[in-house]
Each structure stands twice: as structure tokens, then as C-alpha cells.
């Protein structure tokens, strides 16, 4: 099942490689079946979005609506996916433009899957932090 989990995560990020900020729902609709109905999308701890909970598909939609509202352009490009059994560590490059500010940085997420569907997505500032959370580093 773990290789299937990696492929599910690859599909998710492929849908967000180059986001049409004005029509992002199309990207979500492409991957809706990848999410468990009770998915928990965790916002970065120090972000403005961290004060809310994002549960279920409607929570994912709300997260992306709020997040993308600040962006003129946004995209995610996967650099590495690391199989951790029922979890996948994703290392990705985020790029975009907001208020004339160009962003290009590497971040990581830990995605937990059950029965081939994503049940939790948690962001991390570094690959090492995500690997540690997955139990792959001490």
C-alpha cells in the first residue's frame, strides 16, 4: 500500500503545480477523491491561518480559499516524496507572487493516509522536521 500512498500524494501535488488562483476549485475537484471525508489539513503554526481548524473536504476548500486570496500567482513543485508506510514526506518548492513580492522556498509536509486516502496534512519548515515527525529520524 505504501507505493500507492506515494502515487496518491504525487497526484495531489501534480494538481497544484501551477494554480489558477482565480479558479483554484478546479484543482481541488481533480483530486477530491484522494481526500478522506474527515481529512485534517493543519495550517503552518505561525501563519495567519493557524487560528482555525480545517477538517473535511469543506475545510480543505476553506483553507485554500483563504490561503490563495493573498496570491497573484502560486505553484507547488515536488522535489522528493519519501515513503514512510502509512505516511509520505513531501519535499516541495513553493513559488509565487504576492503584492509584487516573489516567493521561492522549499518546505515539507507529512501526509498520513488510510485506505489510499489522505487523512491528515501537516506542514514543516524543513525536511528533517518532517522526517522526524514520521519517525524516520531521531
Buried (B, 14 or more C-beta within 10 A) or exposed (E): EEEEBBBBBEEBBBBBEEBEBEEBEEBBEBBEEBBBEEBBBBBBEEEEBEEEEBBBBEBBBBBBEBBBEEBEBBBBBBEEBBBBEBBBBBBBEBBBBBEEEEEEEBBBBBBBBEEEBBBBBBBBBEBEBBBBBBEBEE
